[in-house]
Amino acid sequence: VGSALSARGSVELLGVLERAQTRSLAQSGSGTRLVPGVGARLGAEFFPRSPAQPFIELTAAWLIGALTPAFQVGTREVLEPPALALGLSVGIQTPF
């Protein structure tokens, strides 16, 4: 984009690991599941030739709940995974 800004983007397959636990019910329990999804990232690095590079990154993950085992209390599904998760990262990256 220029000498002061470097843009990047990517698409990825991902999995979100979730853990749930019930308490104070007639039957206690716990479970872990992996929610599959597809993600996209758009980011920019400022001053890419500098040793310390400030960056910003926007992320989106489309989660596929239909491929995910349900968390249940009795026969009722609880904690359905969201269809979309959004994120924002801001920081400074440096080489090691």
KOLGU-4560 file (N, C-alpha, C; in nm, 3 decimals, padded with zeros to 5 digits):
<recs>
<n_xx: 00.084 n_yy: -00.119 n_zz: 00.000 ca_xx: 00.000 ca_yy: 00.000 ca_zz: 00.000 c_xx: 00.087 c_yy: 00.124 c_zz: 00.000 mol: A seq: 1 type: VAL>
<n_xx: 00.197 n_yy: 00.122 n_zz: 00.071 ca_xx: 00.290 ca_yy: 00.234 ca_zz: 00.076 c_xx: 00.404 c_yy: 00.201 c_zz: 00.169 mol: A seq: 2 type: GLY>
<n_xx: 00.497 n_yy: 00.294 n_zz: 00.181 ca_xx: 00.612 ca_yy: 00.265 ca_zz: 00.267 c_xx: 00.578 c_yy: 00.274 c_zz: 00.416 mol: A seq: 3 type: SER>
<n_xx: 00.465 n_yy: 00.338 n_zz: 00.450 ca_xx: 00.427 ca_yy: 00.350 ca_zz: 00.591 c_xx: 00.318 c_yy: 00.253 c_zz: 00.631 mol: A seq: 4 type: ALA>
<n_xx: 00.264 n_yy: 00.175 n_zz: 00.536 ca_xx: 00.153 ca_yy: 00.085 ca_zz: 00.566 c_xx: 00.163 c_yy: -00.041 c_zz: 00.481 mol: A seq: 5 type: LEU>
<n_xx: 00.141 n_yy: -00.156 n_zz: 00.544 ca_xx: 00.140 ca_yy: -00.284 ca_zz: 00.475 c_xx: 00.011 c_yy: -00.356 c_zz: 00.509 mol: A seq: 6 type: SER>
<n_xx: -00.071 n_yy: -00.388 n_zz: 00.408 ca_xx: -00.200 ca_yy: -00.453 ca_zz: 00.432 c_xx: -00.188 c_yy: -00.603 c_zz: 00.409 mol: A seq: 7 type: ALA>
<n_xx: -00.275 n_yy: -00.680 n_zz: 00.476 ca_xx: -00.278 ca_yy: -00.826 ca_zz: 00.458 c_xx: -00.419 c_yy: -00.877 c_zz: 00.481 mol: A seq: 8 type: ARG>
<n_xx: -00.446 n_yy: -00.994 n_zz: 00.428 ca_xx: -00.575 ca_yy: -01.059 ca_zz: 00.447 c_xx: -00.558 c_yy: -01.208 c_zz: 00.435 mol: A seq: 9 type: GLY>
<n_xx: -00.648 n_yy: -01.284 n_zz: 00.496 ca_xx: -00.641 ca_yy: -01.430 ca_zz: 00.487 c_xx: -00.778 c_yy: -01.490 c_zz: 00.516 mol: A seq: 10 type: SER>
<n_xx: -00.794 n_yy: -01.613 n_zz: 00.470 ca_xx: -00.911 ca_yy: -01.695 ca_zz: 00.500 c_xx: -00.859 c_yy: -01.822 c_zz: 00.566 mol: A seq: 11 type: VAL>
<n_xx: -00.930 n_yy: -01.875 n_zz: 00.666 ca_xx: -00.879 ca_yy: -01.989 ca_zz: 00.740 c_xx: -00.991 c_yy: -02.082 c_zz: 00.785 mol: A seq: 12 type: GLU>
<n_xx: -00.959 n_yy: -02.208 n_zz: 00.800 ca_xx: -01.046 ca_yy: -02.303 ca_zz: 00.867 c_xx: -01.008 c_yy: -02.299 c_zz: 01.014 mol: A seq: 13 type: LEU>
<n_xx: -01.105 n_yy: -02.304 n_zz: 01.103 ca_xx: -01.074 ca_yy: -02.292 ca_zz: 01.245 c_xx: -01.166 c_yy: -02.378 c_zz: 01.329 mol: A seq: 14 type: LEU>
<n_xx: -01.131 n_yy: -02.390 n_zz: 01.453 ca_xx: -01.213 ca_yy: -02.459 ca_zz: 01.552 c_xx: -01.207 c_yy: -02.385 c_zz: 01.684 mol: A seq: 15 type: GLY>
<n_xx: -01.322 n_yy: -02.367 n_zz: 01.746 ca_xx: -01.331 ca_yy: -02.302 ca_zz: 01.876 c_xx: -01.360 c_yy: -02.410 c_zz: 01.980 mol: A seq: 16 type: VAL>
<n_xx: -01.274 n_yy: -02.420 n_zz: 02.079 ca_xx: -01.289 ca_yy: -02.519 ca_zz: 02.185 c_xx: -01.373 c_yy: -02.457 c_zz: 02.297 mol: A seq: 17 type: LEU>
<n_xx: -01.484 n_yy: -02.521 n_zz: 02.332 ca_xx: -01.572 ca_yy: -02.471 ca_zz: 02.438 c_xx: -01.583 c_yy: -02.575 c_zz: 02.549 mol: A seq: 18 type: GLU>
<n_xx: -01.594 n_yy: -02.527 n_zz: 02.671 ca_xx: -01.610 ca_yy: -02.615 ca_zz: 02.787 c_xx: -01.724 c_yy: -02.559 c_zz: 02.871 mol: A seq: 19 type: ARG>
<n_xx: -01.813 n_yy: -02.647 n_zz: 02.917 ca_xx: -01.927 ca_yy: -02.605 ca_zz: 03.001 c_xx: -01.939 c_yy: -02.700 c_zz: 03.119 mol: A seq: 20 type: ALA>
<n_xx: -01.995 n_yy: -02.648 n_zz: 03.228 ca_xx: -02.013 ca_yy: -02.726 ca_zz: 03.350 c_xx: -02.143 c_yy: -02.683 c_zz: 03.416 mol: A seq: 21 type: GLN>
<n_xx: -02.220 n_yy: -02.780 n_zz: 03.464 ca_xx: -02.344 ca_yy: -02.749 ca_zz: 03.535 c_xx: -02.322 c_yy: -02.762 c_zz: 03.684 mol: A seq: 22 type: THR>
<n_xx: -02.391 n_yy: -02.677 n_zz: 03.757 ca_xx: -02.385 ca_yy: -02.679 ca_zz: 03.904 c_xx: -02.524 c_yy: -02.652 c_zz: 03.959 mol: A seq: 23 type: ARG>
<n_xx: -02.547 n_yy: -02.695 n_zz: 04.080 ca_xx: -02.673 ca_yy: -02.669 ca_zz: 04.152 c_xx: -02.795 c_yy: -02.722 c_zz: 04.078 mol: A seq: 24 type: SER>
<n_xx: -02.779 n_yy: -02.832 n_zz: 04.007 ca_xx: -02.891 ca_yy: -02.899 ca_zz: 03.940 c_xx: -02.905 c_yy: -03.039 c_zz: 04.000 mol: A seq: 25 type: LEU>
<n_xx: -03.016 n_yy: -03.103 n_zz: 03.968 ca_xx: -03.037 ca_yy: -03.240 ca_zz: 04.018 c_xx: -02.926 c_yy: -03.332 c_zz: 03.971 mol: A seq: 26 type: ALA>
<n_xx: -02.879 n_yy: -03.311 n_zz: 03.846 ca_xx: -02.767 ca_yy: -03.389 ca_zz: 03.793 c_xx: -02.660 c_yy: -03.292 c_zz: 03.746 mol: A seq: 27 type: GLN>
<n_xx: -02.541 n_yy: -03.303 n_zz: 03.803 ca_xx: -02.430 ca_yy: -03.218 ca_zz: 03.761 c_xx: -02.357 c_yy: -03.285 c_zz: 03.645 mol: A seq: 28 type: SER>
<n_xx: -02.289 n_yy: -03.206 n_zz: 03.567 ca_xx: -02.213 ca_yy: -03.262 ca_zz: 03.455 c_xx: -02.124 c_yy: -03.157 c_zz: 03.394 mol: A seq: 29 type: GLY>
<n_xx: -02.044 n_yy: -03.202 n_zz: 03.298 ca_xx: -01.957 ca_yy: -03.111 ca_zz: 03.226 c_xx: -01.930 c_yy: -03.169 c_zz: 03.089 mol: A seq: 30 type: SER>
<n_xx: -01.882 n_yy: -03.084 n_zz: 02.999 ca_xx: -01.851 ca_yy: -03.131 ca_zz: 02.865 c_xx: -01.762 c_yy: -03.033 c_zz: 02.791 mol: A seq: 31 type: GLY>
<n_xx: -01.698 n_yy: -03.085 n_zz: 02.689 ca_xx: -01.611 ca_yy: -03.005 ca_zz: 02.603 c_xx: -01.650 c_yy: -03.036 c_zz: 02.459 mol: A seq: 32 type: THR>
<n_xx: -01.647 n_yy: -02.934 n_zz: 02.374 ca_xx: -01.677 ca_yy: -02.956 ca_zz: 02.233 c_xx: -01.591 c_yy: -02.866 c_zz: 02.146 mol: A seq: 33 type: ARG>
<n_xx: -01.578 n_yy: -02.907 n_zz: 02.022 ca_xx: -01.505 ca_yy: -02.830 ca_zz: 01.922 c_xx: -01.607 c_yy: -02.781 c_zz: 01.820 mol: A seq: 34 type: LEU>
<n_xx: -01.615 n_yy: -02.648 n_zz: 01.803 ca_xx: -01.708 ca_yy: -02.587 ca_zz: 01.708 c_xx: -01.628 c_yy: -02.550 c_zz: 01.583 mol: A seq: 35 type: VAL>
<n_xx: -01.653 n_yy: -02.617 n_zz: 01.469 ca_xx: -01.579 ca_yy: -02.584 ca_zz: 01.348 c_xx: -01.630 c_yy: -02.456 c_zz: 01.283 mol: A seq: 36 type: PRO>
<n_xx: -01.545 n_yy: -02.394 n_zz: 01.203 ca_xx: -01.586 ca_yy: -02.272 ca_zz: 01.136 c_xx: -01.489 c_yy: -02.229 c_zz: 01.028 mol: A seq: 37 type: GLY>
<n_xx: -01.522 n_yy: -02.117 n_zz: 00.967 ca_xx: -01.440 ca_yy: -02.054 ca_zz: 00.864 c_xx: -01.416 c_yy: -01.911 c_zz: 00.910 mol: A seq: 38 type: VAL>
<n_xx: -01.292 n_yy: -01.866 n_zz: 00.898 ca_xx: -01.257 ca_yy: -01.732 ca_zz: 00.944 c_xx: -01.198 c_yy: -01.646 c_zz: 00.834 mol: A seq: 39 type: GLY>
<n_xx: -01.204 n_yy: -01.516 n_zz: 00.855 ca_xx: -01.142 ca_yy: -01.420 ca_zz: 00.765 c_xx: -01.071 c_yy: -01.314 c_zz: 00.849 mol: A seq: 40 type: ALA>
<n_xx: -00.954 n_yy: -01.271 n_zz: 00.803 ca_xx: -00.876 ca_yy: -01.168 ca_zz: 00.873 c_xx: -00.836 c_yy: -01.060 c_zz: 00.775 mol: A seq: 41 type: ARG>
<n_xx: -00.848 n_yy: -00.937 n_zz: 00.818 ca_xx: -00.797 ca_yy: -00.822 ca_zz: 00.744 c_xx: -00.713 c_yy: -00.741 c_zz: 00.841 mol: A seq: 42 type: LEU>
<n_xx: -00.593 n_yy: -00.708 n_zz: 00.800 ca_xx: -00.505 ca_yy: -00.636 ca_zz: 00.891 c_xx: -00.414 c_yy: -00.539 c_zz: 00.820 mol: A seq: 43 type: GLY>
<n_xx: -00.351 n_yy: -00.456 n_zz: 00.900 ca_xx: -00.255 ca_yy: -00.360 ca_zz: 00.849 c_xx: -00.143 c_yy: -00.342 c_zz: 00.950 mol: A seq: 44 type: ALA>
<n_xx: -00.021 n_yy: -00.334 n_zz: 00.898 ca_xx: 00.096 ca_yy: -00.303 ca_zz: 00.980 c_xx: 00.140 c_yy: -00.162 c_zz: 00.944 mol: A seq: 45 type: GLU>
<n_xx: 00.168 n_yy: -00.084 n_zz: 01.044 ca_xx: 00.215 ca_yy: 00.052 ca_zz: 01.023 c_xx: 00.367 c_yy: 00.052 c_zz: 01.035 mol: A seq: 46 type: PHE>
<n_xx: 00.434 n_yy: 00.123 n_zz: 00.949 ca_xx: 00.581 ca_yy: 00.132 ca_zz: 00.947 c_xx: 00.644 c_yy: -00.008 c_zz: 00.935 mol: A seq: 47 type: PHE>
<n_xx: 00.615 n_yy: -00.083 n_zz: 00.826 ca_xx: 00.661 ca_yy: -00.222 ca_zz: 00.814 c_xx: 00.812 c_yy: -00.240 c_zz: 00.814 mol: A seq: 48 type: PRO>
<n_xx: 00.889 n_yy: -00.138 n_zz: 00.787 ca_xx: 01.036 ca_yy: -00.151 ca_zz: 00.787 c_xx: 01.096 c_yy: -00.120 c_zz: 00.925 mol: A seq: 49 type: ARG>
<n_xx: 01.014 n_yy: -00.079 n_zz: 01.017 ca_xx: 01.060 ca_yy: -00.046 ca_zz: 01.152 c_xx: 01.075 c_yy: -00.174 c_zz: 01.235 mol: A seq: 50 type: SER>
<n_xx: 01.168 n_yy: -00.178 n_zz: 01.334 ca_xx: 01.180 ca_yy: -00.295 ca_zz: 01.421 c_xx: 01.055 c_yy: -00.319 c_zz: 01.507 mol: A seq: 51 type: PRO>
<n_xx: 00.985 n_yy: -00.214 n_zz: 01.544 ca_xx: 00.860 ca_yy: -00.226 ca_zz: 01.620 c_xx: 00.747 c_yy: -00.177 c_zz: 01.528 mol: A seq: 52 type: ALA>
<n_xx: 00.656 n_yy: -00.269 n_zz: 01.496 ca_xx: 00.550 ca_yy: -00.238 ca_zz: 01.400 c_xx: 00.413 c_yy: -00.238 c_zz: 01.466 mol: A seq: 53 type: GLN>
<n_xx: 00.349 n_yy: -00.122 n_zz: 01.482 ca_xx: 00.211 ca_yy: -00.122 ca_zz: 01.530 c_xx: 00.122 c_yy: -00.190 c_zz: 01.425 mol: A seq: 54 type: PRO>
<n_xx: 00.019 n_yy: -00.261 n_zz: 01.472 ca_xx: -00.073 ca_yy: -00.327 ca_zz: 01.379 c_xx: -00.215 c_yy: -00.320 c_zz: 01.430 mol: A seq: 55 type: PHE>
<n_xx: -00.308 n_yy: -00.340 n_zz: 01.337 ca_xx: -00.450 ca_yy: -00.354 ca_zz: 01.368 c_xx: -00.503 c_yy: -00.469 c_zz: 01.282 mol: A seq: 56 type: ILE>
<n_xx: -00.593 n_yy: -00.550 n_zz: 01.339 ca_xx: -00.646 ca_yy: -00.664 ca_zz: 01.265 c_xx: -00.792 c_yy: -00.685 c_zz: 01.302 mol: A seq: 57 type: GLU>
<n_xx: -00.876 n_yy: -00.699 n_zz: 01.202 ca_xx: -01.017 ca_yy: -00.731 ca_zz: 01.220 c_xx: -01.036 c_yy: -00.877 c_zz: 01.183 mol: A seq: 58 type: LEU>
<n_xx: -01.112 n_yy: -00.950 n_zz: 01.263 ca_xx: -01.136 ca_yy: -01.091 ca_zz: 01.236 c_xx: -01.286 c_yy: -01.121 c_zz: 01.242 mol: A seq: 59 type: THR>
<n_xx: -01.327 n_yy: -01.218 n_zz: 01.164 ca_xx: -01.464 ca_yy: -01.267 ca_zz: 01.168 c_xx: -01.457 c_yy: -01.419 c_zz: 01.156 mol: A seq: 60 type: ALA>
<n_xx: -01.540 n_yy: -01.487 n_zz: 01.234 ca_xx: -01.547 ca_yy: -01.633 ca_zz: 01.228 c_xx: -01.693 c_yy: -01.674 c_zz: 01.215 mol: A seq: 61 type: ALA>
<n_xx: -01.721 n_yy: -01.749 n_zz: 01.110 ca_xx: -01.854 ca_yy: -01.805 ca_zz: 01.089 c_xx: -01.851 c_yy: -01.947 c_zz: 01.142 mol: A seq: 62 type: TRP>
<n_xx: -01.923 n_yy: -01.972 n_zz: 01.252 ca_xx: -01.920 ca_yy: -02.101 ca_zz: 01.319 c_xx: -02.033 c_yy: -02.190 c_zz: 01.268 mol: A seq: 63 type: LEU>
<n_xx: -02.004 n_yy: -02.318 n_zz: 01.253 ca_xx: -02.100 ca_yy: -02.413 ca_zz: 01.195 c_xx: -02.161 c_yy: -02.494 c_zz: 01.309 mol: A seq: 64 type: ILE>
<n_xx: -02.267 n_yy: -02.441 n_zz: 01.367 ca_xx: -02.332 ca_yy: -02.506 ca_zz: 01.480 c_xx: -02.394 c_yy: -02.640 c_zz: 01.447 mol: A seq: 65 type: GLY>
<n_xx: -02.435 n_yy: -02.659 n_zz: 01.321 ca_xx: -02.498 ca_yy: -02.786 ca_zz: 01.282 c_xx: -02.402 c_yy: -02.904 c_zz: 01.290 mol: A seq: 66 type: ALA>
<n_xx: -02.270 n_yy: -02.879 n_zz: 01.287 ca_xx: -02.170 ca_yy: -02.985 ca_zz: 01.297 c_xx: -02.116 c_yy: -03.002 c_zz: 01.438 mol: A seq: 67 type: LEU>
<n_xx: -02.183 n_yy: -02.938 n_zz: 01.534 ca_xx: -02.133 ca_yy: -02.934 ca_zz: 01.671 c_xx: -02.223 c_yy: -03.014 c_zz: 01.764 mol: A seq: 68 type: THR>
<n_xx: -02.168 n_yy: -03.098 n_zz: 01.851 ca_xx: -02.252 ca_yy: -03.166 ca_zz: 01.950 c_xx: -02.316 c_yy: -03.063 c_zz: 02.044 mol: A seq: 69 type: PRO>
<n_xx: -02.437 n_yy: -03.092 n_zz: 02.085 ca_xx: -02.510 ca_yy: -02.999 ca_zz: 02.173 c_xx: -02.468 c_yy: -03.017 c_zz: 02.319 mol: A seq: 70 type: ALA>
<n_xx: -02.465 n_yy: -02.905 n_zz: 02.392 ca_xx: -02.460 ca_yy: -02.912 ca_zz: 02.537 c_xx: -02.606 c_yy: -02.923 c_zz: 02.581 mol: A seq: 71 type: PHE>
<n_xx: -02.637 n_yy: -03.020 n_zz: 02.666 ca_xx: -02.775 ca_yy: -03.041 ca_zz: 02.708 c_xx: -02.787 c_yy: -03.050 c_zz: 02.859 mol: A seq: 72 type: GLN>
<n_xx: -02.899 n_yy: -02.998 n_zz: 02.908 ca_xx: -02.941 ca_yy: -03.018 ca_zz: 03.046 c_xx: -03.072 c_yy: -03.094 c_zz: 03.036 mol: A seq: 73 type: VAL>
<n_xx: -03.070 n_yy: -03.220 n_zz: 03.076 ca_xx: -03.184 ca_yy: -03.308 ca_zz: 03.051 c_xx: -03.192 c_yy: -03.333 c_zz: 02.901 mol: A seq: 74 type: GLY>
<n_xx: -03.304 n_yy: -03.299 n_zz: 02.843 ca_xx: -03.320 ca_yy: -03.313 ca_zz: 02.698 c_xx: -03.319 c_yy: -03.177 c_zz: 02.628 mol: A seq: 75 type: THR>
<n_xx: -03.290 n_yy: -03.071 n_zz: 02.703 ca_xx: -03.295 ca_yy: -02.935 ca_zz: 02.648 c_xx: -03.155 c_yy: -02.887 c_zz: 02.611 mol: A seq: 76 type: ARG>
<n_xx: -03.140 n_yy: -02.837 n_zz: 02.487 ca_xx: -03.011 ca_yy: -02.784 ca_zz: 02.444 c_xx: -02.988 c_yy: -02.647 c_zz: 02.508 mol: A seq: 77 type: GLU>
<n_xx: -02.866 n_yy: -02.626 n_zz: 02.558 ca_xx: -02.828 ca_yy: -02.497 ca_zz: 02.616 c_xx: -02.696 c_yy: -02.454 c_zz: 02.553 mol: A seq: 78 type: VAL>
<n_xx: -02.665 n_yy: -02.328 n_zz: 02.561 ca_xx: -02.539 ca_yy: -02.272 ca_zz: 02.512 c_xx: -02.513 c_yy: -02.305 c_zz: 02.365 mol: A seq: 79 type: LEU>
<n_xx: -02.610 n_yy: -02.273 n_zz: 02.281 ca_xx: -02.592 ca_yy: -02.291 ca_zz: 02.138 c_xx: -02.480 c_yy: -02.198 c_zz: 02.090 mol: A seq: 80 type: GLU>
<n_xx: -02.387 n_yy: -02.246 n_zz: 02.006 ca_xx: -02.277 ca_yy: -02.159 ca_zz: 01.961 c_xx: -02.328 c_yy: -02.046 c_zz: 01.874 mol: A seq: 81 type: PRO>
<n_xx: -02.266 n_yy: -01.929 n_zz: 01.882 ca_xx: -02.308 ca_yy: -01.817 ca_zz: 01.796 c_xx: -02.276 c_yy: -01.848 c_zz: 01.650 mol: A seq: 82 type: PRO>
<n_xx: -02.353 n_yy: -01.789 n_zz: 01.560 ca_xx: -02.327 ca_yy: -01.808 ca_zz: 01.417 c_xx: -02.207 c_yy: -01.727 c_zz: 01.370 mol: A seq: 83 type: ALA>
<n_xx: -02.184 n_yy: -01.613 n_zz: 01.433 ca_xx: -02.077 ca_yy: -01.522 ca_zz: 01.392 c_xx: -02.006 c_yy: -01.467 c_zz: 01.514 mol: A seq: 84 type: LEU>
<n_xx: -01.874 n_yy: -01.468 n_zz: 01.511 ca_xx: -01.793 ca_yy: -01.407 ca_zz: 01.617 c_xx: -01.699 c_yy: -01.306 c_zz: 01.553 mol: A seq: 85 type: ALA>
<n_xx: -01.693 n_yy: -01.185 n_zz: 01.608 ca_xx: -01.609 ca_yy: -01.078 ca_zz: 01.555 c_xx: -01.499 c_yy: -01.045 c_zz: 01.654 mol: A seq: 86 type: LEU>
<n_xx: -01.385 n_yy: -00.999 n_zz: 01.603 ca_xx: -01.275 ca_yy: -00.964 ca_zz: 01.690 c_xx: -01.194 c_yy: -00.847 c_zz: 01.636 mol: A seq: 87 type: GLY>
<n_xx: -01.122 n_yy: -00.782 n_zz: 01.723 ca_xx: -01.033 ca_yy: -00.671 ca_zz: 01.689 c_xx: -00.906 c_yy: -00.687 c_zz: 01.770 mol: A seq: 88 type: LEU>
<n_xx: -00.792 n_yy: -00.682 n_zz: 01.702 ca_xx: -00.662 ca_yy: -00.689 ca_zz: 01.769 c_xx: -00.584 c_yy: -00.563 c_zz: 01.735 mol: A seq: 89 type: SER>
<n_xx: -00.522 n_yy: -00.505 n_zz: 01.835 ca_xx: -00.435 ca_yy: -00.388 ca_zz: 01.818 c_xx: -00.311 c_yy: -00.414 c_zz: 01.901 mol: A seq: 90 type: VAL>
<n_xx: -00.194 n_yy: -00.388 n_zz: 01.844 ca_xx: -00.072 ca_yy: -00.413 ca_zz: 01.921 c_xx: 00.053 c_yy: -00.370 c_zz: 01.847 mol: A seq: 91 type: GLY>
<n_xx: 00.165 n_yy: -00.414 n_zz: 01.899 ca_xx: 00.295 ca_yy: -00.387 ca_zz: 01.839 c_xx: 00.368 c_yy: -00.520 c_zz: 01.826 mol: A seq: 92 type: ILE>
<n_xx: 00.414 n_yy: -00.552 n_zz: 01.706 ca_xx: 00.491 ca_yy: -00.674 ca_zz: 01.687 c_xx: 00.638 c_yy: -00.640 c_zz: 01.666 mol: A seq: 93 type: GLN>
<n_xx: 00.722 n_yy: -00.723 n_zz: 01.723 ca_xx: 00.866 ca_yy: -00.704 ca_zz: 01.713 c_xx: 00.933 c_yy: -00.839 c_zz: 01.683 mol: A seq: 94 type: THR>
<n_xx: 01.046 n_yy: -00.839 n_zz: 01.617 ca_xx: 01.116 ca_yy: -00.965 ca_zz: 01.594 c_xx: 01.186 c_yy: -01.011 c_zz: 01.722 mol: A seq: 95 type: PRO>
<n_xx: 01.205 n_yy: -01.141 n_zz: 01.735 ca_xx: 01.277 ca_yy: -01.197 ca_zz: 01.849 c_xx: 01.420 c_yy: -01.220 c_zz: 01.812 mol: A seq: 96 type: PHE>
</recs>
